[in-house]
Amino acid sequence: MAKIELAVIGGSGLYDMADLGEVESIRVTTPFGDPSDAVTIGNLHGKRVAFLPRHGRGHLLTPSEVPYRANIYALKSLGVRYIISVSACGSLREDYAPGDIVIPDQLVDFTKGIRDRSFFGQGLVAHITVPDPFSPELSEALAQSVVEAGGKVHRGGTFITVEGPRFSTRGESELFRQWGMSIIGMTTSPEAFLAAEAEIAYACMAHVTDYDCWHESEAPVTVEMVIRILMANTRLAQAAISDLTSRMDQWVAEYPVHHALKDALITDRSRVPQELREKLEPLVGKYLQ
């Protein structure tokens, strides 16, 4: 069986594409609980690709309830080395309009600390370096695929993650604009940072659905607005993922993030509890030998 190197985290319908064959659904258990749902795996242009619905099929989980650690751990245990996140976002810039796609290059975590945001602790400490939380190499490959799929893409921008599940007040939206944020969403943190801890390259295809609530001539964001744009962009996302997979042999490589833990583990190896070694073996096994 071909290796599963590429995974997509997003809506539950992304895998309903004509080119996807030999589809199967598998349940993965992890030391961090169950993932959001079963992982759908299929053949796409000769590659095995995994799809994981972030909020579960039927959208059952709030952004704060998503089991981010279990999701990333499950994909890591399947051998995944590259993750594409498909996310909705609000625009904090006039030139990033609803319907556009943003491939962000920076990330600000403005969640409230109630989400489990690291695999480490309780006997093994790691301080990863994440100046570029989105893989530059994978992001560029993704941007090219969005263009090929016919989407209007913006390369770069800072993505701020808020706790949710409510949308912003006007005051918050204006504050984020003053800070220089480009887009706003509720799920990219800690997902991107956990991917880095798992040494998985991570890029985001952010679909602009609204202008949050700052824009004077546009209505404030609503669920109906978000769903309408996402539904319209589903085929675009599928086409971009298909193109990216078809060109995988051109962009697949050993990226810096694939060695993110090499100099990050600070704990004396002889002091790491055996139970913890076994728990984190897919992530750090090669460093604790």
N, C-alpha and C positions, 0 to 999 in steps of 0.2 A: 504494500500500500504506500502511496506517495506521502511524503511528509506534509504535515499541516504547519506551514510557516506564516501564513497571513490570516488575520482575523479581523472581523468587522464588528464593532459594538455600536448598536443603534436601535432603530425601530424594529418591531417584530416582522414587518413585511419585506424587509430589504432582500431576503433570500428568495423571494418569489420572482426569480428572473428566468427567462426562457433558456438561457445558456447553461444554467446550473443543472448538472446531472448527478446520478447516483447519490441522491440526497438521503441522509440518515440523521436521526436525532439521538443524542447521547446525553446521559446524566453524569455529571462529574461531581464527586464529593471532595471537599477540601477541609483542612484543619481549621479553616476560618468560616465554616458553615457552607450552606448551599449557595451556588451562584443564583443570579436573578431568575434563570430558567434553564431548560435544557439547551445544549449547544447544537445547532444545526450545521452539518458538515456536508459539503458537496464538491463535485469536480467542476472546475471552471477553467477552460482553456488549458487543460492538462494539469492543473494545480489543485490541490486540496485546500479549500478555504472554509474557515469556521465563521459562523454568525451567532452572536449572542445578543438577545434583546435586553437592553440595559434596564428597563423598567418591568421586565417580564411580559409575557404574552397577555395582551389586554390592558397593559399599562396599569399594573397593580401597585407599584412601589413609588413613593415620593422620592425626590432627589436625595433627601436625607436618609431614606431607608434602603437605597440601593446598596447591596453588599459588595462594595468596590474591591475589597481584598479578596473575597472568594472569586469574583469574576476574573481578576487578573491572575490569581494563582491557578485557577482552572485552565486558563489559556496557556499559561507557562507550562503546566504539566502535560499539555498536548503537544508541546514543541514549538509553539508560536514565537516568532521573532519580530513580527511587524504587526502593529495594530492600527487600523483606521477607525477613528471615532467619527460617527455621523451624528451631529447635534444641531438642535435649534438654537438660535441666538437672537437677541435684540441688538439693533444697531445704535451706537452712540455717536455716529458720524453721519453727516448729511450725504456723503458720497458712497456709503455702504447701504444700499437700498434694499427693501424687501424683495426677495427673489434672487438676490445675489448670493454668491458663495465666497466665504472668507477662509483662507488657509492661514490661521494665526501663527505668529512666531514667538509670542510671549504670553505669559500666564500670570495672573494675580489671584491668589487664594484669599477670598474675603468671606469664607464660610465661618461658622461660629464655634468650631472646635468639637462638635458633637459626632463627627464622622471619624471612623478609624482610618488614620492617614498614613500608617507605616506598618510594614511587616515586622519591624525590629523592636526590641525591648525585651525585658524580662530575662536578660542573660546574654544578649548579643546586640551590640550597639553598632549602628552604621550611620555615617554622615555622608550622603551622596552629594555630588556636585551637579547642580542642574541649571547652569546659566542659560541653556537652550532646552526648555521642557518639551518642546516639539522637535522631533528629529528634522534638521534642515534638509537632509538628503531625501527622506521619505516625503516630507512636505512638498518639495519641488516636484517629485515624481507624481504626487497626487494632484498638484496644481495643473500639471500638463494634461493629466487625464480628464480633469474637469473641463478644461478648454476643448479637448477632443470631443467631449460629450455635448458641447454646445453651451456650456454654462458661462456666465459672466463671473470671473474669479478675481478676487483681490488677494495678492500675495502679501502677507504680513499684517500685523495688528496685534494689540494686546487684548486678551480675552480675560475678563474678570468673572470669577465664579462667586455667586452669592448663595446663601443657604436655601432660600425658598421655603415652602412652595409658593408663597405669594410673590407677585411681581413688585417692582420697585415703586416707591413714592416718587413724586416729581423732584423732591429735594435730594433723594438718593441718586436719582438719574443724573441730575445736574452736577452733583458732587463727583460722580464717576467720570463725567465728561471733563470736568476741571482737572481731574487727575491724569487725563490723557488716555483713558481707556477707549478701546475701539468697539468692542462687542461685549455682551453680557449674557451669561447663561447660568445653569444651576448644577451641572454634573461634571465638568472637566477637572475639577479638583475634588478629591485627591486622585482621580483616575490616572491622570498623566504622570503624577509623581510615583504612584505605585508601579506603573509600567516601567519607569526608570529604575526603581528598586529591583524589579524583576529582569532588568537588562533587556527590555523589549523596546524597539523603536516605535514611536507613537506620533501620529499626525492626525489633525482634525479637519474634517470637512464641515464647516459651520454654515448652516443655512439661515440667512437673515430672514426673519419672519415679520419683523415690526421695527418701529423706532422707539421701543421701550415706552416711555411716557413723556419724554422731553420735547418732542417735536410739536411746534405750535399749530401746524396745519394738518397733522395726522392724529387719528384717534389713538388713545392709549391701548396698549397691548391687551388682547383677550385670548382665551383658549381657542375660540373659534378662528381667530386670525392666525394663530400658530399652526393649528391643524390644517387649515386651508392651504397655506404655503407649503407645508411639509408634504401634503398629499400631491400637490402639483410638482414638487421637486423629487418625488420618489423615483421616477423613471430616470431623471438626470443622475441621481446618486447611483442607481444600479448601473447605468451606462458608464459612469466614471470608474466604478469598482471593476466592471468587466474589462475596461481598457487598461486599467492599472495592472490587473492580473495577467492580461495578455502580454504585457511588456515586462513582466516580472524578471525575466532573465537579464534585462538591461539594467535594472536599478538595484536588484538584490545585491547586498554587499555586507561586509563587516563594518558596522558603524561604531563610532566612539561609545555610544550608549550601551553597546553589547558588552562593554567591559566596565560598566559604571561602578561595580562593587569592588573592583580590583584593589583600590586604595581607600575604600570607604569603611571597611570593617576595622574597628579600632580595638575590639575586645581581644584579650589574650586567648588564643585558640584553645589552650589547655583548660580554660575556665568555662567554656561553652557547655551547658548541660546536654547530655546525650539526647534527651527527649526533644530539646529544641533543635539539635542537629537534624534529627529525623523529620521534624515538622517542616523545617525550611530547606530540606535537601534539594528540591528542584531549583531553588534560588541560589543557595550558597554552597552546595555540596562540593563543587570543584575548588572552593577556596578553603575548605576546612579539612582537606585530606592530610 
